[in-house]
Amino acid sequence: MLSRRSLVVVPLLFRPSRLFSFFTKSPIVVHSGNTRRPLLRHRATAFLFTKPICTDDSFPCFSMNKVNHCYLSTLSTTATSPTHDSYVSLPTSGTTLSNKSKRKARRESPEGVLREKLNMCSNRGDVVEALRLYDEARQSGVQLSQHHYNVLLYLCSSSDVGLGLERGFEIFQEMLMNKVLPNEATFTSAARIAAAREDPGMAFELVRQMKGFGIAPKLRSYGPALMGFCEKGMADRAYEVDADMIASGVVAEEAELSAILKVSVDAKRADKVYEIMQRLRATVRHVSETTAEIIQNWFKCEEGGKVGEETWDEIEVREATVRGGGGWHGQGWLGSGEWRVTRTHMDETGVCSFCGEKLVCIDIDPIETQNFASSLTKLACQREVRADFVQFQEWLQHQGPFDAVVDGANLGLINQHSFSFFQLNTVVQKLRQLSPSKRLPLIILHKNRVTGGPAQHPNNKKLLESWKKSGALYATPPGSNDDWYWLYAAVSCKCLLVTNDEMRDHLFQLLGSSFFPRWKEKHQVLALFAFAYT
């Protein structure tokens, strides 16, 4: 707990809607007669997106000088060597081999035998035996593939044996001279070898060369250079790597942010400490004990007590806090003097046992939300009839905002053989009861759902008509995908989204943003229907 200046980092708390507290304090039982009890609960999910690796027709060649630095030049290639992982020459004497025979031939070929032995060395972490096999293969003229080289480089990069580090770049150079195409794993292992040789500059140069080959670096690719600079206390070089990561769209996780924070604290860079702490707040759900100690050390150190504005505009700070989602103002360090740092805990209601203050809910960055809504609109207009989606946006602007959006088709079909308006209405009415304004949520249904099938039943017709009159029902046009509509409505209204759709198909993968999983975590609510018989 920090006193003197209010600064509480609570990555787990947020404020998506006035309805949110109803869904977090306790489960909600939605009664529907004597046989069904739908439960609404908050749901957190996450996505993993990967990038394809591109290739290039040129290969780099490294040469070592007396100070063990590598210099990269480009070799144009006029011939292409085989790069398939399981390359082996098969008989071409006119005989036709079955797939089974081909696989057996590959396994029993010198290349296949070497692959199997290297894999066993990798499992055991036996770099000495792997290097012996490598030397033996070169003497025997065995043609090594990308997989062979990557296993060797991985073992060299993770070895505590000096021989592995010494020969790592020799193997890397041999691979490139033989025109075997490298990939991200190749460069990452080479960068780790450079970092193990206490040369983070070389590790960073390898990442840059990787991008020159059209290969997208991953977080692990930057790790050796970033951690190496941080361990050496080279703050400016660490910031350089961090900036390159941001430019490449690579998002730092706690380990990387913690390392940058520590080097910033040691260098007494108050501006960077502030920046990294805000990035931790935005991206890390739970900080580790190590990170907590680094933060605590900053507020205990002399420099931490010196920085800060003596005077500030309270109204401006208050308005900035609201714009920032309720948890931070972004105006820099305010106040000066010694901090009082105390370890404390929060009770179930979010009240601090030390100062008695209650934690506020923190929403995600409003600017991120707006940018996400814009990208969502662009994608929807590309895949839907633009006029239809624009018409929906205009309708929503006139009728909204709503406290909740309901994926009607999804809720009406949960545990049902046919669409159930009764089940859907049960959830809708419960949401209305929970709404501070007692307003109906927005119900998104495809036009076919409101004109045919169960919609023709007199009771359902009456129900649909009441929703229409209340401005709570929107029927998406024929041929449209209603997912775009309910997702856009929930994002633009900054409200809850009630759906059991996991949002994992290709449509949602198009969103490809780290923001989307965080938005789902804070705004999606599941409806579970439990059946009880009396």
BAVO-998419 format. One record per residue (C-alpha): residue number from 1; x, y, z. Coordinates in steps of 0.1 Angstrom, whole numbers, plus 2048, in hexadecimal, padded with zeros to 3 digits. Example, Ala and Ser with C-alpha at 12.3 -4.5 7.8 and 13.67 -1.06 7.14 Angstrom:
! BAVO-998419
@k 1 east 87B north 7D3 up 84E
@k 2 east 889 north 7F5 up 847
This chain:
! BAVO-998419
@k 1 east 800 north 800 up 800
@k 2 east 80E north 822 up 7F6
@k 3 east 805 north 842 up 809
@k 4 east 80E north 867 up 803
@k 5 east 805 north 864 up 7DE
@k 6 east 7E9 north 84E up 7D2
@k 7 east 7F6 north 833 up 7BB
@k 8 east 7E6 north 811 up 7BA
@k 9 east 7EC north 7F9 up 79D
@k 10 east 7D0 north 7E0 up 79B
@k 11 east 7D1 north 7CF up 779
@k 12 east 7B5 north 7B7 up 781
@k 13 east 79A north 7D1 up 787
@k 14 east 786 north 7E3 up 76C
@k 15 east 765 north 7F5 up 765
@k 16 east 754 north 7E8 up 746
@k 17 east 730 north 7F2 up 750
@k 18 east 71A north 7FC up 76D
@k 19 east 70D north 7D9 up 76C
@k 20 east 72F north 7C9 up 771
@k 21 east 72E north 7C7 up 797
@k 22 east 70E north 7B2 up 795
@k 23 east 721 north 798 up 782
@k 24 east 740 north 796 up 798
@k 25 east 734 north 797 up 7BC
@k 26 east 720 north 777 up 7BA
@k 27 east 710 north 75F up 7A0
@k 28 east 6EF north 76A up 793
@k 29 east 6D3 north 751 up 792
@k 30 east 6B9 north 758 up 777
@k 31 east 699 north 745 up 77E
@k 32 east 684 north 739 up 761
@k 33 east 667 north 725 up 770
@k 34 east 66F north 707 up 786
@k 35 east 686 north 6F5 up 76E
@k 36 east 6A1 north 70C up 762
@k 37 east 6BA north 722 up 774
@k 38 east 6D2 north 735 up 75D
@k 39 east 6F1 north 742 up 76E
@k 40 east 704 north 760 up 761
@k 41 east 729 north 762 up 769
@k 42 east 747 north 776 up 75D
@k 43 east 75F north 763 up 746
@k 44 east 783 north 76A up 73E
@k 45 east 793 north 75B up 71E
@k 46 east 7B3 north 761 up 70A
@k 47 east 7BF north 75D up 6E6
@k 48 east 7E0 north 754 up 6D7
@k 49 east 7E9 north 762 up 6B5
@k 50 east 808 north 758 up 6A1
@k 51 east 818 north 768 up 683
@k 52 east 824 north 756 up 664
@k 53 east 849 north 755 up 65E
@k 54 east 854 north 763 up 63C
@k 55 east 873 north 759 up 62A
@k 56 east 88D north 76B up 614
@k 57 east 8A4 north 760 up 5F7
@k 58 east 8C3 north 76E up 608
@k 59 east 8D8 north 75F up 623
@k 60 east 8EF north 770 up 63D
@k 61 east 912 north 766 up 644
@k 62 east 923 north 76D up 665
@k 63 east 949 north 770 up 66A
@k 64 east 959 north 771 up 68C
@k 65 east 974 north 78A up 695
@k 66 east 98C north 78C up 6B2
@k 67 east 973 north 79C up 6C9
@k 68 east 958 north 782 up 6C1
@k 69 east 940 north 799 up 6AF
@k 70 east 92C north 78E up 691
@k 71 east 928 north 7A3 up 671
@k 72 east 90C north 79B up 65A
@k 73 east 90F north 79C up 634
@k 74 east 8F6 north 790 up 61A
@k 75 east 8FD north 774 up 602
@k 76 east 8E7 north 772 up 5E3
@k 77 east 8DE north 74F up 5DA
@k 78 east 8DD north 740 up 5B8
@k 79 east 8D3 north 71D up 5C3
@k 80 east 8BC north 711 up 5DE
@k 81 east 8C7 north 6F6 up 5F5
@k 82 east 8AC north 6DE up 603
@k 83 east 89E north 6EC up 623
@k 84 east 883 north 6D2 up 62A
@k 85 east 887 north 6C5 up 64D
@k 86 east 885 north 6A1 up 642
@k 87 east 899 north 6A4 up 622
@k 88 east 8A6 north 683 up 615
@k 89 east 8AE north 676 up 5F2
@k 90 east 894 north 65B up 5EA
@k 91 east 899 north 640 up 5CF
@k 92 east 891 north 64C up 5AC
@k 93 east 896 north 62C up 598
@k 94 east 872 north 62B up 58C
@k 95 east 864 north 61A up 5AB
@k 96 east 846 north 629 up 5BC
@k 97 east 849 north 62A up 5E2
@k 98 east 82B north 62B up 5F9
@k 99 east 828 north 647 up 613
@k 100 east 831 north 62E up 62E
@k 101 east 850 north 624 up 61B
@k 102 east 85A north 648 up 616
@k 103 east 857 north 650 up 63B
@k 104 east 86C north 631 up 643
@k 105 east 886 north 63B up 62A
@k 106 east 888 north 65E up 639
@k 107 east 88B north 650 up 65D
@k 108 east 8A7 north 638 up 653
@k 109 east 8BA north 651 up 63D
@k 110 east 8DA north 661 up 64C
@k 111 east 8C6 north 682 up 64F
@k 112 east 8A9 north 670 up 661
@k 113 east 8C0 north 65E up 679
@k 114 east 8D3 north 67E up 681
@k 115 east 8B2 north 690 up 687
@k 116 east 8A6 north 675 up 6A0
@k 117 east 8C8 north 675 up 6B2
@k 118 east 8C8 north 69B up 6B5
@k 119 east 8A4 north 69B up 6C2
@k 120 east 8AF north 683 up 6DD
@k 121 east 8CD north 69A up 6E6
@k 122 east 8B4 north 6B7 up 6E8
@k 123 east 89E north 6A3 up 700
@k 124 east 8BC north 69C up 716
@k 125 east 8CD north 6BE up 712
@k 126 east 8EC north 6AC up 706
@k 127 east 8FF north 6C6 up 6F2
@k 128 east 920 north 6B3 up 6F2
@k 129 east 911 north 695 up 6E1
@k 130 east 8FE north 6AB up 6C9
@k 131 east 91E north 6BD up 6BE
@k 132 east 92F north 69B up 6B9
@k 133 east 912 north 690 up 6A3
@k 134 east 915 north 6B1 up 690
@k 135 east 93A north 6AC up 689
@k 136 east 935 north 688 up 67F
@k 137 east 919 north 692 up 667
@k 138 east 92F north 6AD up 656
@k 139 east 94B north 694 up 651
@k 140 east 932 north 67B up 642
@k 141 east 923 north 694 up 62B
@k 142 east 900 north 692 up 63A
@k 143 east 8EB north 6B0 up 62F
@k 144 east 8DD north 6C3 up 64C
@k 145 east 8BA north 6D2 up 64B
@k 146 east 8AC north 6F0 up 65D
@k 147 east 89F north 6D9 up 679
@k 148 east 8C2 north 6CB up 67F
@k 149 east 8D2 north 6ED up 682
@k 150 east 8B6 north 6FB up 698
@k 151 east 8BA north 6DE up 6B1
@k 152 east 8DF north 6E3 up 6B2
@k 153 east 8DC north 709 up 6B7
@k 154 east 8C2 north 704 up 6D2
@k 155 east 8D8 north 6EC up 6E5
@k 156 east 8F6 north 704 up 6E2
@k 157 east 8E1 north 721 up 6ED
@k 158 east 8D4 north 70F up 70C
@k 159 east 8F4 north 6FE up 716
@k 160 east 909 north 706 up 734
@k 161 east 927 north 6F6 up 722
@k 162 east 93F north 710 up 714
@k 163 east 944 north 6FA up 6F5
@k 164 east 920 north 6FF up 6EB
@k 165 east 923 north 725 up 6EC
@k 166 east 944 north 724 up 6D9
@k 167 east 937 north 70F up 6BD
@k 168 east 914 north 71E up 6BB
@k 169 east 91D north 739 up 6A2
@k 170 east 933 north 721 up 68F
@k 171 east 914 north 70B up 689
@k 172 east 8FF north 72A up 681
@k 173 east 918 north 736 up 667
@k 174 east 91A north 713 up 658
@k 175 east 8F4 north 712 up 655
@k 176 east 8F3 north 733 up 642
@k 177 east 911 north 72A up 62C
@k 178 east 8FF north 70A up 622
@k 179 east 8E1 north 720 up 619
@k 180 east 8C9 north 70F up 630
@k 181 east 8AD north 727 up 637
@k 182 east 8AC north 734 up 65B
@k 183 east 88B north 73B up 66D
@k 184 east 881 north 74D up 68D
@k 185 east 88E north 731 up 6A3
@k 186 east 8B0 north 732 up 692
@k 187 east 8B5 north 757 up 699
@k 188 east 8A7 north 754 up 6BC
@k 189 east 8C0 north 739 up 6C5
@k 190 east 8DC north 74D up 6B6
@k 191 east 8D1 north 76B up 6CA
@k 192 east 8D1 north 756 up 6EA
@k 193 east 8F4 north 74B up 6E3
@k 194 east 8FF north 76F up 6DE
@k 195 east 8EF north 778 up 6FF
@k 196 east 900 north 75B up 711
@k 197 east 921 north 769 up 704
@k 198 east 917 north 789 up 715
@k 199 east 912 north 79C up 6F5
@k 200 east 8EE north 7A9 up 6F4
@k 201 east 8F7 north 7C1 up 6D8
@k 202 east 8FD north 7A3 up 6C1
@k 203 east 8DD north 793 up 6CD
@k 204 east 8CA north 7B3 up 6C3
@k 205 east 8DB north 7B5 up 6A2
@k 206 east 8D0 north 791 up 69A
@k 207 east 8AB north 79B up 6A1
@k 208 east 8AF north 7B8 up 689
@k 209 east 8BD north 7A1 up 66E
@k 210 east 8A0 north 78A up 674
@k 211 east 888 north 7A5 up 66A
@k 212 east 89E north 7AC up 64C
@k 213 east 896 north 788 up 641
@k 214 east 871 north 78F up 644
@k 215 east 86E north 77A up 663
@k 216 east 858 north 788 up 67F
@k 217 east 86B north 788 up 6A0
@k 218 east 859 north 77A up 6BE
@k 219 east 85B north 784 up 6E3
@k 220 east 875 north 769 up 6E9
@k 221 east 88A north 777 up 6CC
@k 222 east 88E north 798 up 6DE
@k 223 east 893 north 789 up 701
@k 224 east 8B9 north 782 up 6FF
@k 225 east 8C1 north 7A5 up 6F4
@k 226 east 8A9 north 7B7 up 70C
@k 227 east 8B3 north 7A2 up 72A
@k 228 east 8D7 north 7A5 up 722
@k 229 east 8D6 north 7CB up 721
@k 230 east 8C2 north 7CC up 741
@k 231 east 8DA north 7B5 up 753
@k 232 east 8F7 north 7CB up 749
@k 233 east 8E5 north 7EA up 754
@k 234 east 8E4 north 7F9 up 731
@k 235 east 8C3 north 80B up 734
@k 236 east 8C4 north 81E up 713
@k 237 east 8CB north 7FF up 6FF
@k 238 east 8AF north 7EC up 711
@k 239 east 897 north 809 up 708
@k 240 east 8A3 north 805 up 6E4
@k 241 east 89A north 7E1 up 6E3
@k 242 east 879 north 7E8 up 6F4
@k 243 east 871 north 802 up 6D9
@k 244 east 879 north 7EA up 6BE
@k 245 east 862 north 7D0 up 6CE
@k 246 east 845 north 7E9 up 6CE
@k 247 east 84C north 7F3 up 6AA
@k 248 east 84B north 7CE up 6A0
@k 249 east 82A north 7C9 up 6B2
@k 250 east 839 north 7B2 up 6CD
@k 251 east 829 north 7B7 up 6EF
@k 252 east 840 north 7B4 up 70D
@k 253 east 834 north 79E up 72A
@k 254 east 83C north 7A1 up 74F
@k 255 east 85F north 793 up 74E
@k 256 east 86A north 7AC up 733
@k 257 east 858 north 7CA up 744
@k 258 east 866 north 7C0 up 766
@k 259 east 889 north 7C0 up 758
@k 260 east 885 north 7E2 up 747
@k 261 east 875 north 7EF up 768
@k 262 east 893 north 7E3 up 77C
@k 263 east 8AD north 7F3 up 765
@k 264 east 899 north 813 up 766
@k 265 east 897 north 813 up 78C
@k 266 east 8BD north 80D up 78E
@k 267 east 8C3 north 829 up 775
@k 268 east 8AB north 840 up 788
@k 269 east 897 north 846 up 768
@k 270 east 877 north 853 up 778
@k 271 east 866 north 858 up 756
@k 272 east 86C north 834 up 74B
@k 273 east 862 north 826 up 76D
@k 274 east 841 north 838 up 769
@k 275 east 83C north 82C up 745
@k 276 east 844 north 807 up 74D
@k 277 east 82E north 807 up 76C
@k 278 east 811 north 812 up 757
@k 279 east 819 north 7F7 up 73D
@k 280 east 819 north 7DE up 759
@k 281 east 7F8 north 7EB up 765
@k 282 east 7E9 north 7E7 up 742
@k 283 east 7F6 north 7C5 up 738
@k 284 east 7FF north 7B0 up 757
@k 285 east 7E3 north 7A1 up 76C
@k 286 east 7F8 north 796 up 78A
@k 287 east 81B north 7A3 up 790
@k 288 east 834 north 78A up 79E
@k 289 east 845 north 78F up 7C0
@k 290 east 865 north 799 up 7AD
@k 291 east 853 north 7B4 up 79A
@k 292 east 842 north 7C0 up 7BA
@k 293 east 863 north 7C4 up 7CB
@k 294 east 871 north 7D9 up 7AE
@k 295 east 853 north 7F0 up 7B1
@k 296 east 856 north 7F1 up 7D6
@k 297 east 87B north 7FA up 7D3
@k 298 east 874 north 817 up 7BD
@k 299 east 85C north 827 up 7D6
@k 300 east 875 north 821 up 7F2
@k 301 east 893 north 830 up 7E1
@k 302 east 89E north 854 up 7E4
@k 303 east 898 north 85C up 7C0
@k 304 east 874 north 850 up 7C2
@k 305 east 86D north 869 up 7DD
@k 306 east 87C north 886 up 7CA
@k 307 east 869 north 884 up 7A9
@k 308 east 847 north 893 up 7A5
@k 309 east 834 north 8B3 up 79F
@k 310 east 82E north 8C9 up 7BD
@k 311 east 80E north 8D8 up 7AF
@k 312 east 7F4 north 8CB up 797
@k 313 east 7D1 north 8D2 up 78B
@k 314 east 7BA north 8BB up 79F
@k 315 east 79D north 8BF up 786
@k 316 east 7B3 north 8B5 up 769
@k 317 east 7C1 north 897 up 77B
@k 318 east 79D north 88C up 784
@k 319 east 792 north 88F up 760
@k 320 east 7B0 north 87D up 754
@k 321 east 7A9 north 860 up 76C
@k 322 east 786 north 85D up 75E
@k 323 east 793 north 85D up 73B
@k 324 east 7AD north 843 up 744
@k 325 east 792 north 82A up 74F
@k 326 east 792 north 833 up 774
@k 327 east 7B3 north 825 up 780
@k 328 east 7CE north 83E up 776
@k 329 east 7D2 north 861 up 76A
@k 330 east 7F1 north 85F up 754
@k 331 east 7FD north 881 up 760
@k 332 east 81F north 875 up 76D
@k 333 east 82C north 876 up 791
@k 334 east 817 north 88D up 7A7
@k 335 east 824 north 89A up 7C8
@k 336 east 847 north 894 up 7D8
@k 337 east 855 north 887 up 7F8
@k 338 east 85B north 866 up 808
@k 339 east 842 north 84A up 7FF
@k 340 east 834 north 833 up 81A
@k 341 east 834 north 80F up 80D
@k 342 east 820 north 7F4 up 81F
@k 343 east 816 north 7D1 up 816
@k 344 east 7F1 north 7CC up 81A
@k 345 east 7D3 north 7B7 up 80D
@k 346 east 7B0 north 7BE up 800
@k 347 east 791 north 7AE up 80D
@k 348 east 776 north 79E up 7F7
@k 349 east 766 north 7C0 up 7F1
@k 350 east 786 north 7D0 up 7E6
@k 351 east 78D north 7E4 up 805
@k 352 east 7B1 north 7E9 up 810
@k 353 east 7B8 north 7DC up 833
@k 354 east 7D2 north 7F8 up 839
@k 355 east 7C2 north 818 up 82E
@k 356 east 79D north 80E up 82C
@k 357 east 799 north 81B up 808
@k 358 east 786 north 806 up 7EF
@k 359 east 796 north 7FE up 7CD
@k 360 east 786 north 80E up 7AF
@k 361 east 77D north 7FA up 790
@k 362 east 795 north 800 up 773
@k 363 east 789 north 7FD up 74F
@k 364 east 7A0 north 7F8 up 731
@k 365 east 7AE north 816 up 71F
@k 366 east 792 north 829 up 70E
@k 367 east 7AA north 832 up 6F1
@k 368 east 7B1 north 80D up 6EB
@k 369 east 78B north 806 up 6EC
@k 370 east 785 north 821 up 6D2
@k 371 east 7A0 north 814 up 6BB
@k 372 east 793 north 7F1 up 6BF
@k 373 east 770 north 7FC up 6B6
@k 374 east 77E north 80E up 697
@k 375 east 790 north 7EF up 68B
@k 376 east 772 north 7DA up 692
@k 377 east 75D north 7F1 up 67D
@k 378 east 776 north 7EF up 660
@k 379 east 776 north 7C9 up 661
@k 380 east 750 north 7C6 up 663
@k 381 east 74B north 7DE up 646
@k 382 east 763 north 7C9 up 631
@k 383 east 751 north 7A9 up 638
@k 384 east 72D north 7B5 up 63B
@k 385 east 718 north 7CA up 624
@k 386 east 726 north 7EC up 62D
@k 387 east 704 north 7FE up 62B
@k 388 east 6F4 north 7E5 up 643
@k 389 east 70F north 7E9 up 65E
@k 390 east 710 north 80F up 65B
@k 391 east 6EA north 80E up 660
@k 392 east 6EF north 7FA up 67F
@k 393 east 709 north 813 up 68C
@k 394 east 6F1 north 82F up 687
@k 395 east 6D5 north 81C up 698
@k 396 east 6EB north 814 up 6B6
@k 397 east 6F6 north 838 up 6B9
@k 398 east 6D1 north 843 up 6BB
@k 399 east 6C5 north 827 up 6D2
@k 400 east 6E3 north 821 up 6E8
@k 401 east 6F7 north 81F up 6FD
@k 402 east 6EC north 7FE up 70E
@k 403 east 6F8 north 7EF up 72F
@k 404 east 6FA north 7CC up 71F
@k 405 east 6F9 north 7BC up 6FD
@k 406 east 6EA north 799 up 6F8
@k 407 east 6F4 north 780 up 6DD
@k 408 east 6D1 north 774 up 6D8
@k 409 east 6D7 north 757 up 6C1
@k 410 east 6F1 north 749 up 6D9
@k 411 east 6DD north 74B up 6F9
@k 412 east 6BD north 73F up 6E8
@k 413 east 6CE north 71E up 6DD
@k 414 east 6E1 north 715 up 6FD
@k 415 east 6D7 north 6F1 up 707
@k 416 east 6BA north 6F3 up 6EE
@k 417 east 6B0 north 6DF up 6CF
@k 418 east 69D north 6FD up 6C1
@k 419 east 69F north 723 up 6C8
@k 420 east 690 north 72C up 6EA
@k 421 east 682 north 750 up 6ED
@k 422 east 678 north 747 up 710
@k 423 east 69C north 73F up 71A
@k 424 east 6A9 north 75F up 709
@k 425 east 68E north 774 up 71A
@k 426 east 698 north 766 up 73C
@k 427 east 6BB north 775 up 738
@k 428 east 6AE north 795 up 729
@k 429 east 696 north 79C up 746
@k 430 east 6B1 north 794 up 760
@k 431 east 6C8 north 7AD up 74F
@k 432 east 6AD north 7C7 up 750
@k 433 east 6A8 north 7C2 up 775
@k 434 east 6CD north 7C7 up 77B
@k 435 east 6CF north 7E6 up 765
@k 436 east 6D0 north 806 up 77A
@k 437 east 6BA north 816 up 760
@k 438 east 6A4 north 7F7 up 75E
@k 439 east 6A8 north 7F7 up 738
@k 440 east 6A8 north 7D9 up 722
@k 441 east 6CA north 7CD up 714
@k 442 east 6D0 north 7CE up 6EF
@k 443 east 6C6 north 7AD up 6DF
@k 444 east 6D6 north 7A4 up 6BE
@k 445 east 6C4 north 78A up 6A9
@k 446 east 6C6 north 780 up 684
@k 447 east 6A8 north 78B up 670
@k 448 east 69F north 766 up 66A
@k 449 east 69C north 761 up 690
@k 450 east 682 north 77D up 693
@k 451 east 66C north 774 up 675
@k 452 east 66C north 74E up 672
@k 453 east 66A north 72E up 687
@k 454 east 663 north 733 up 6AC
@k 455 east 65F north 758 up 6A6
@k 456 east 63D north 751 up 697
@k 457 east 62F north 745 up 6B8
@k 458 east 616 north 75F up 6C6
@k 459 east 628 north 763 up 6E7
@k 460 east 649 north 767 up 6D6
@k 461 east 63B north 780 up 6BD
@k 462 east 62E north 795 up 6DA
@k 463 east 650 north 793 up 6EB
@k 464 east 663 north 79E up 6CC
@k 465 east 64B north 7BB up 6C6
@k 466 east 651 north 7C7 up 6EA
@k 467 east 676 north 7C6 up 6E5
@k 468 east 673 north 7DA up 6C4
@k 469 east 65E north 7F5 up 6D4
@k 470 east 677 north 7F8 up 6F0
@k 471 east 693 north 7FD up 6D7
@k 472 east 6A5 north 7DE up 6E5
@k 473 east 6A4 north 7C7 up 6C7
@k 474 east 6B9 north 7C9 up 6A7
@k 475 east 6B4 north 7B0 up 68B
@k 476 east 6D3 north 7AB up 676
@k 477 east 6CC north 7A9 up 650
@k 478 east 6CC north 789 up 63C
@k 479 east 6EF north 77C up 632
@k 480 east 700 north 78F up 64F
@k 481 east 714 north 781 up 66B
@k 482 east 704 north 78D up 68C
@k 483 east 725 north 789 up 69F
@k 484 east 732 north 7A9 up 690
@k 485 east 713 north 7BC up 69D
@k 486 east 712 north 7B0 up 6C1
@k 487 east 738 north 7B3 up 6C5
@k 488 east 738 north 7D7 up 6B7
@k 489 east 71B north 7E1 up 6CD
@k 490 east 72B north 7D4 up 6EC
@k 491 east 74C north 7E5 up 6E4
@k 492 east 73E north 806 up 6DA
@k 493 east 726 north 807 up 6F8
@k 494 east 742 north 7FD up 710
@k 495 east 72A north 7E4 up 720
@k 496 east 726 north 7BF up 728
@k 497 east 722 north 7A5 up 70D
@k 498 east 70D north 787 up 717
@k 499 east 716 north 76A up 700
@k 500 east 724 north 747 up 703
@k 501 east 736 north 74B up 6E2
@k 502 east 75B north 744 up 6E9
@k 503 east 764 north 75B up 6CC
@k 504 east 780 north 745 up 6C0
@k 505 east 778 north 741 up 69B
@k 506 east 789 north 752 up 67D
@k 507 east 772 north 770 up 680
@k 508 east 780 north 77A up 6A2
@k 509 east 7A4 north 770 up 699
@k 510 east 7A2 north 78C up 67F
@k 511 east 7A2 north 7A4 up 69C
@k 512 east 7C5 north 797 up 6A5
@k 513 east 7CA north 7B0 up 6C1
@k 514 east 7D6 north 7AB up 6E4
@k 515 east 7BA north 7C3 up 6ED
@k 516 east 79E north 7AA up 6E4
@k 517 east 7A6 north 78F up 6FE
@k 518 east 7A8 north 7AA up 719
@k 519 east 787 north 7B9 up 70D
@k 520 east 776 north 797 up 70E
@k 521 east 784 north 791 up 731
@k 522 east 774 north 7B1 up 73E
@k 523 east 753 north 7B1 up 72B
@k 524 east 748 north 78E up 721
@k 525 east 72E north 77D up 738
@k 526 east 724 north 759 up 733
@k 527 east 701 north 74B up 739
@k 528 east 6FF north 729 up 748
@k 529 east 6DE north 717 up 749
@k 530 east 6DB north 6FD up 765
@k 531 east 6BD north 6E7 up 765
@k 532 east 6AC north 6DE up 786
@k 533 east 68E north 6C7 up 788
@k 534 east 675 north 6CA up 7A4
